[in-house]
Amino acid sequence: MSTNHARLPQRRAAGQRVKADENAMSRHARHASNTGVAAGGRFAAKDLAVATKPTNAVRQALGEVTMAINRKDIGVQRVPLGPGRTAPSANTANSRIPSARPKIPNAVSASSRLSRSSVSEQTLYASQAHHYEDDVVLDAHESEVEAMVGLDDEEEVELVDDLPAETPESKPARVWPEVSTSLAARFREEVDAVREHFEDEVDMYDTTMVSEYADEIFQYMEELEDDVMPNPDYMEGQNEITWAMRQTLVDWLLQVHLRYHMLPETLWIAVNIVDRFLTKRVVSLVKLQLVGVTAMFVAAKYEEILAPSVEEFVFMTEKGYTKEEILKGERIMLQTLEFRISHYCSPYSWMRKISKADDYDIQTRTLSKFLTEVTLLDYRFLRVKPSLVAAVGMYCSRRMLGGDWNEAFVYYSGYTEEQLMPGFRMMLEKLAEEGFSKQYVCKKYANKKFLKASVFAIEWAISHLSSSDSHEMMVSE
């Protein structure tokens, strides 16, 4: 077997590293970060053979090309001034000013001159240099104008003082039920005065009224009202749906609710879920019905003993959505609302308390149920708490049936007649609206089972509004 005795070429020892070796750091990069130095070292290692040639020529380490490449990594560096070096002057900015203009030595303050000199010492990109040049020219122009006009500092202060004071922005008009602080305090005083001398006949033997805990229960319900209130102006953030479309959706939910004989609280919770979900999410028009049926599905599972199945809800939509879409919508809806479903208390809970003032009169309560469900279709009642909605419904019912709002109703509801008057007018306007009798809620309460409450209420509202309008015309004449 033959042996290969060929000798490999030996590595030639590199000469002594001179002062201007390429791996040496430039004075420009001594203050750079570790990342920038490492990047520069790797770039210089590729040309090591060229740098180790025995020559006495001294070349600048890494060169300006390397610095230009690594400038983004190193960042803007401040050039230290050694002996015999002076700061470069910003001649570029001065060259843009016409030479014919008089030179003003003290046009720029000392702080601005220091800032410009520090900027000129830095290594900047061409675009940044243009910005600073524009600033210098702008300052020079302003100083020249001041010099020509002869404006002193005292005169400038006087001119500033003579400027008209800025008018404060006008506050937005309050929308009911929001009132001024003084008016709200007066309402509280009136209610507290009634509660001090009014005697509540507590039936200690009626276990269904739980009189021992009633005050604490309603106090807790009052605290929960603010947590579940939707944004009354959420439709401004929607792109495709409108308030009219919301009314159509709620009217369809009323049909579904009555078709499956669900509890009244199920309907109220479902509508509240829809409004709170639309407050936080933007929904397209094609998905609006999916939001409604999913909200009814969630509310039924929480409130009903035997809730309809998912397949039944698919049938409600005439197979417009699949089972998987409803279940997926349920997950998204619960996560968006942070699983806060049971915190909402419907106006029916407060209505049961207020009905104690007239000993649970069946006509007043039935008419009040219809009027409170009318508020579901009116978006203006989104800013109204459930307790106030129940009070407005009872007050309208009492007015239509010829009753009054005595101290007993003030005691149990917590609202005076003056507080409820704006809601009363809004209710009449909604009932007298053209085509409102075609809504499903009117057809529902037109049944003998509900004492034809909708027929009576709509006729009374139209006649009352027409008589009030004629009375106002007579007064104006």
C-alpha positions in Angstrom: 0.0 0.0 0.0 1.5 3.3 -1.0 1.6 6.1 1.4 0.8 9.6 0.4 3.8 11.7 1.7 2.5 14.9 0.2 2.8 17.6 2.7 0.0 20.0 3.2 0.7 23.7 3.0 1.5 25.1 6.3 -0.3 28.1 7.7 1.8 31.2 7.4 2.1 33.0 10.6 0.4 36.4 10.5 2.6 39.4 11.0 2.4 41.5 14.0 -0.9 43.3 14.2 -0.3 46.9 13.4 -2.1 49.9 15.0 -4.4 50.2 12.0 -5.5 46.6 11.9 -9.0 46.0 10.6 -10.2 44.3 13.7 -9.3 47.4 15.7 -12.2 49.5 16.8 -12.7 52.9 15.3 -12.9 55.9 17.4 -16.4 56.4 16.0 -17.6 53.1 17.5 -16.0 53.1 20.9 -19.1 54.4 22.6 -21.4 52.0 20.8 -23.3 49.1 22.3 -22.0 45.6 22.5 -24.3 44.5 19.7 -23.0 47.0 17.3 -19.3 46.2 18.0 -19.9 42.5 17.5 -21.6 43.1 14.2 -18.7 45.2 13.1 -16.2 42.6 14.1 -17.9 39.8 12.1 -18.1 42.0 9.0 -14.3 42.9 9.2 -13.2 39.2 9.6 -14.0 38.4 6.0 -11.2 40.7 4.7 -8.6 39.6 7.2 -6.2 38.5 4.6 -6.1 41.9 3.0 -5.5 43.6 6.2 -2.4 41.5 7.2 -0.3 42.5 4.2 3.0 43.9 5.2 2.4 47.5 4.4 3.1 50.7 6.2 -0.1 52.4 4.9 -2.5 53.3 7.7 -6.1 52.9 6.7 -9.0 53.9 8.8 -10.4 50.9 10.7 -13.6 49.4 9.2 -14.1 52.5 7.0 -17.1 54.7 6.5 -18.8 51.9 4.5 -18.8 49.6 7.5 -20.1 52.3 9.7 -22.9 53.1 7.3 -24.0 49.5 7.2 -23.8 49.1 11.0 -25.3 52.5 11.8 -28.8 51.1 12.2 -27.5 48.6 14.8 -25.1 51.0 16.6 -27.5 53.9 16.6 -26.7 57.6 16.4 -23.3 58.2 18.0 -21.8 61.3 19.4 -18.4 62.1 18.0 -16.0 62.9 20.8 -13.9 66.0 20.3 -10.2 65.3 20.8 -7.3 67.7 20.8 -7.1 69.7 17.6 -10.7 68.9 16.5 -13.6 71.3 16.4 -17.3 70.8 16.2 -18.5 70.9 12.6 -20.7 73.9 11.9 -24.2 73.6 10.4 -23.4 75.4 7.2 -26.2 73.7 5.4 -28.9 75.5 7.3 -27.3 78.8 7.0 -26.8 78.4 3.2 -30.6 78.2 2.7 -31.1 81.7 4.2 -30.6 84.4 1.5 -27.4 86.3 2.0 -29.1 89.7 1.4 -30.9 89.4 4.8 -29.2 91.0 7.8 -27.5 88.6 10.1 -29.0 88.6 13.6 -26.6 87.2 16.1 -29.0 86.7 19.0 -32.0 85.5 17.1 -32.0 82.0 18.6 -31.8 81.3 22.3 -28.8 79.6 24.0 -30.6 76.4 24.6 -31.7 76.1 21.0 -28.1 76.8 19.8 -26.8 74.1 22.0 -29.4 71.6 20.8 -28.6 72.4 17.1 -24.8 72.1 17.7 -25.4 68.7 19.3 -27.5 67.7 16.4 -24.9 68.7 13.9 -22.3 66.6 15.8 -24.4 63.5 15.4 -24.2 61.2 12.3 -27.8 61.4 10.9 -29.6 60.2 7.9 -30.3 62.5 5.1 -34.0 62.7 5.9 -33.4 63.6 9.5 -31.0 66.3 8.4 -33.6 67.9 6.3 -36.0 68.1 9.3 -33.5 69.9 11.4 -32.6 72.2 8.5 -36.3 73.2 8.3 -36.4 73.9 12.0 -33.4 76.2 11.8 -34.8 78.1 8.8 -38.2 78.4 10.7 -36.5 79.8 13.8 -34.5 82.2 11.7 -37.5 83.5 9.9 -39.4 84.1 13.2 -36.5 85.9 14.7 -36.1 88.1 11.6 -39.8 89.1 11.7 -39.5 90.0 15.4 -36.4 92.1 14.7 -38.1 94.0 11.8 -41.3 94.6 13.8 -39.4 95.5 17.0 -41.5 93.4 19.3 -40.3 93.4 22.9 -41.0 90.8 25.5 -43.3 93.1 27.5 -45.4 94.0 24.5 -45.7 90.3 23.7 -47.0 89.7 27.2 -49.5 92.5 26.9 -50.8 91.1 23.6 -51.3 87.7 25.1 -53.2 89.2 28.0 -55.5 91.1 25.6 -56.6 87.9 23.9 -60.3 86.9 24.6 -60.8 84.2 27.1 -61.8 80.8 25.6 -65.4 80.0 26.2 -65.9 76.7 28.0 -67.5 74.0 25.9 -71.2 73.7 26.3 -72.2 70.7 28.4 -74.4 68.1 26.6 -78.0 68.3 27.5 -79.2 65.8 30.1 -81.3 63.0 28.9 -84.0 61.5 31.2 -83.6 59.9 33.7 -80.5 61.9 34.3 -81.2 65.1 36.3 -79.2 67.8 37.9 -77.6 67.2 41.3 -79.9 69.6 43.1 -83.0 68.1 41.6 -81.9 64.6 42.5 -81.2 65.7 46.1 -84.7 67.2 46.3 -86.3 63.9 45.0 -84.4 61.9 47.6 -85.6 64.3 50.3 -89.2 63.9 49.2 -89.0 60.1 49.1 -87.2 60.0 52.5 -89.9 62.2 54.0 -92.6 59.8 52.9 -90.7 56.8 54.2 -90.3 58.3 57.6 -94.0 58.6 58.4 -95.5 55.9 56.2 -96.4 52.7 58.0 -95.8 49.5 56.1 -98.3 46.8 57.0 -96.0 43.8 57.1 -97.7 40.4 57.1 -95.4 38.3 59.2 -97.3 35.2 58.5 -97.0 35.4 54.7 -93.9 33.3 54.0 -93.8 34.1 50.3 -93.1 37.8 51.0 -90.1 37.0 53.3 -90.6 40.3 55.1 -87.7 39.6 57.4 -85.2 39.8 54.4 -87.2 41.9 51.9 -85.3 45.1 52.6 -81.9 43.5 52.2 -83.0 41.7 49.0 -84.2 44.8 47.3 -81.1 46.7 48.4 -78.9 44.1 46.8 -81.0 44.2 43.7 -80.6 48.0 43.5 -76.8 47.6 43.7 -76.8 45.1 40.8 -78.7 47.4 38.5 -75.7 49.5 37.5 -73.6 46.4 36.7 -75.9 45.1 34.0 -76.9 48.3 32.2 -75.9 48.4 28.5 -74.5 51.4 26.7 -77.6 53.4 25.5 -75.7 54.7 22.5 -74.1 51.4 21.4 -75.7 51.6 18.0 -73.2 54.4 17.1 -70.5 51.8 17.0 -72.4 49.4 14.8 -71.9 49.4 11.0 -74.8 47.5 9.5 -77.6 47.4 12.1 -80.0 50.1 13.2 -82.5 50.7 16.1 -85.3 49.7 13.8 -83.6 46.3 13.2 -83.2 45.9 16.9 -87.0 46.5 17.3 -87.7 43.8 14.7 -85.4 41.4 16.5 -87.1 42.0 19.9 -90.5 41.6 18.4 -89.4 38.2 16.9 -88.0 37.2 20.4 -91.5 38.0 21.8 -93.0 35.5 19.4 -90.5 32.8 20.2 -91.0 33.4 23.9 -94.8 33.1 23.7 -94.6 30.1 21.4 -92.7 28.0 23.9 -94.5 29.4 27.0 -91.4 30.5 28.8 -91.2 32.6 31.9 -91.4 36.4 31.7 -87.9 36.7 33.2 -86.5 34.7 30.4 -87.5 37.3 27.8 -86.1 40.2 29.9 -82.8 38.4 30.4 -82.5 37.6 26.7 -83.1 41.2 25.6 -80.6 42.4 28.2 -78.0 39.9 26.9 -78.5 41.1 23.4 -78.0 44.8 24.3 -74.9 44.1 26.4 -73.4 41.9 23.7 -74.0 44.5 21.1 -72.4 47.1 23.4 -69.1 45.1 23.3 -69.2 43.5 19.8 -69.8 44.7 16.3 -72.3 42.4 14.6 -73.2 42.2 11.0 -76.8 42.1 9.8 -76.7 38.5 8.8 -75.6 37.5 12.3 -78.1 39.6 14.2 -80.8 36.9 14.4 -78.1 34.5 15.6 -77.3 36.8 18.5 -81.0 36.9 19.4 -81.6 33.2 19.3 -78.4 32.5 21.2 -79.3 35.0 23.9 -82.7 33.3 24.3 -81.0 30.0 24.5 -78.7 31.1 27.3 -81.5 32.8 29.2 -83.8 29.7 28.9 -81.0 27.5 30.2 -80.6 29.7 33.2 -84.2 30.5 34.0 -86.4 27.7 32.8 -86.9 24.3 34.4 -87.4 22.5 31.0 -85.5 24.7 28.5 -86.0 24.1 24.8 -83.2 22.1 23.1 -80.7 23.4 20.6 -82.6 21.6 17.8 -85.8 23.5 18.7 -83.9 26.8 18.5 -82.6 25.8 15.1 -86.2 25.1 14.1 -87.2 28.6 15.4 -84.8 30.2 12.9 -86.3 28.0 10.1 -82.8 26.3 9.9 -81.2 29.7 9.1 -78.4 28.6 11.5 -77.0 25.3 12.4 -76.6 23.7 15.8 -72.9 24.2 15.8 -73.3 27.9 15.1 -75.6 28.4 18.0 -73.3 26.5 20.4 -70.3 28.4 19.1 -72.2 31.7 19.6 -73.1 30.7 23.1 -69.4 30.3 24.0 -68.5 33.6 22.5 -71.4 35.4 24.2 -70.6 34.0 27.6 -67.0 34.9 27.3 -67.8 38.4 26.1 -70.2 39.0 29.0 -67.8 37.3 31.5 -70.6 34.9 32.5 -72.6 37.7 34.2 -76.1 36.5 33.4 -77.8 36.1 36.8 -77.1 39.7 37.9 -80.0 41.1 35.9 -83.3 41.6 37.7 -86.2 42.2 35.5 -88.8 45.0 36.1 -91.3 42.3 37.1 -89.4 41.8 40.4 -89.9 45.4 41.2 -93.5 45.4 40.0 -94.4 42.8 42.5 -93.2 45.1 45.3 -95.0 48.2 43.9 -98.2 46.2 43.4 -98.5 45.9 47.2 -99.6 49.6 47.2 -103.0 48.8 45.6 -103.3 45.3 47.1 -102.3 43.6 43.8 -105.1 44.9 41.6 -105.4 42.6 38.6 -106.3 45.2 36.0 -103.5 47.6 37.1 -101.0 44.9 37.1 -102.0 43.4 33.7 -101.9 46.7 32.0 -98.6 47.5 33.7 -97.1 44.2 32.3 -98.0 45.3 28.8 -96.6 48.8 29.2 -93.3 47.5 30.6 -92.9 45.1 27.7 -93.5 48.0 25.3 -90.3 49.5 26.7 -88.4 46.6 25.3 -89.1 47.9 21.8 -88.1 51.5 22.6 -84.4 52.1 22.6 -84.8 55.3 24.6 -85.5 53.1 27.7 -82.1 51.4 27.5 -80.7 54.1 29.8 -83.5 53.5 32.4 -83.0 51.1 35.3 -85.4 48.1 35.7 -86.8 49.6 38.9 -87.6 52.9 37.2 -89.1 51.0 34.2 -91.5 49.1 36.6 -92.4 52.4 38.3 -93.2 54.1 34.9 -95.3 51.1 33.9 -97.3 51.2 37.1 -97.7 55.0 36.9 -99.0 54.9 33.3 -101.4 52.1 34.3 -102.7 54.1 37.2 -103.2 57.2 35.1 -105.0 55.3 32.3 -107.3 53.6 34.9 -108.1 56.9 36.7 -106.0 56.3 39.7 -103.4 58.5 41.4 -99.8 58.2 42.6 -100.2 58.4 46.4 -97.7 58.0 49.2 -98.0 54.3 49.2 -96.7 54.1 45.6 -94.0 56.5 46.4 -93.0 54.4 49.4 -92.8 51.1 47.6 -91.4 52.4 44.3 -89.0 55.0 45.6 -90.0 57.5 42.9 -92.2 60.6 42.9 -94.7 61.6 40.3 -92.5 64.3 39.0 -89.7 61.8 38.3 -92.0 59.6 36.3 -93.6 62.2 34.1 -90.9 62.2 31.3 -91.2 58.4 31.1 -95.0 58.7 30.9 -94.8 61.0 27.9 -92.3 58.7 26.2 -94.7 55.8 26.7 -97.6 57.6 25.2 -95.5 58.6 22.2 -94.5 55.0 21.6 -98.1 53.7 21.8 -99.4 56.4 19.4 -96.6 55.7 16.9 -97.9 54.9 13.4 -98.1 51.1 12.8 -97.2 50.2 16.4 -100.4 48.2 16.8 -99.0 45.7 14.3 -96.2 44.7 16.7 -96.5 41.3 18.1 -96.6 42.6 21.7 -99.9 44.3 20.9 -101.3 41.2 19.3 -100.2 39.2 22.4 -102.0 41.5 24.9 -105.0 42.0 22.7 -106.2 38.6 23.8 -109.0 38.2 26.4 -106.5 36.4 28.6 -104.7 39.7 29.1 -108.0 41.8 29.3 -107.2 43.3 25.9 -104.8 45.6 27.6 -103.0 46.7 24.4 -106.2 47.8 22.7 -107.3 49.9 25.6 -103.8 51.5 26.1 -103.3 52.4 22.5 -106.7 54.1 22.2 -106.2 56.0 25.5 -102.7 57.2 24.4 -104.0 58.5 21.0 -106.9 60.3 22.6 -104.8 61.8 25.4 -102.2 63.1 23.0 -104.7 64.6 20.7 -106.5 66.3 23.5 -103.3 67.6 25.0 -102.2 69.0 21.6 -105.5 70.8 21.1 -105.2 72.2 24.6 -101.7 73.5 23.9 -103.0 75.1 20.7 -105.8 76.9 22.6 -103.3 78.1 25.2 -100.9 79.4 22.5 -103.7 81.2 20.7 
